[in-house]
Amino acid sequence: MKYLCKEIKKFIKDEAGVGVVEIVLILMVLLGLVIIFKNEIEGIMTSIFKSLKVKINNGF
């Protein structure tokens, strides 16, 4: 019984998975921002690619 209590306390104090949780939360926030600002991001990317296409066609 003492061994089981010791292992449970050890498991509760273990912070090895904290990094994974933080990464998942950051990715969720970034995904949410992408979803919210989807139209703005598409507009910026379209503008960049149009500008690049014009520069390539004009020989830089």
C-alpha positions in Angstrom: 0.0 0.0 0.0 2.9 2.4 0.8 4.3 1.7 -2.6 1.1 2.6 -4.3 0.8 5.9 -2.4 4.4 6.7 -3.2 3.9 6.1 -6.9 0.7 8.2 -7.0 2.5 11.1 -5.3 5.4 10.7 -7.7 2.9 10.7 -10.7 1.2 13.9 -9.4 4.5 15.7 -9.0 5.8 14.6 -12.4 5.9 17.5 -14.9 7.2 15.7 -17.9 4.0 16.2 -19.9 3.7 19.9 -19.2 5.8 20.7 -22.3 3.5 18.8 -24.6 0.4 20.5 -23.1 2.0 23.9 -23.7 2.8 23.1 -27.3 -0.7 21.8 -27.9 -2.2 25.0 -26.4 0.0 27.3 -28.5 -0.9 25.4 -31.6 -4.6 25.7 -30.8 -4.2 29.5 -30.3 -2.4 29.8 -33.6 -5.0 27.7 -35.4 -7.7 29.9 -33.9 -5.9 33.1 -35.1 -5.6 31.6 -38.6 -9.3 30.8 -38.7 -10.3 34.3 -37.4 -8.0 36.2 -39.8 -8.4 33.8 -42.8 -9.6 36.4 -45.2 -6.9 38.9 -44.3 -4.2 36.3 -44.7 -5.5 35.2 -48.1 -5.5 38.9 -49.2 -1.9 39.4 -48.1 -0.7 36.2 -49.7 -2.5 37.0 -53.0 -0.9 40.4 -53.0 2.5 39.0 -52.4 2.2 36.4 -55.2 0.9 38.9 -57.6 3.8 41.2 -56.9 6.3 38.3 -57.3 4.6 37.3 -60.6 4.9 40.9 -62.0 8.6 41.1 -60.9 9.4 37.7 -62.5 7.7 38.7 -65.7 9.5 42.0 -65.8 12.9 40.4 -65.2 13.2 41.7 -61.6 
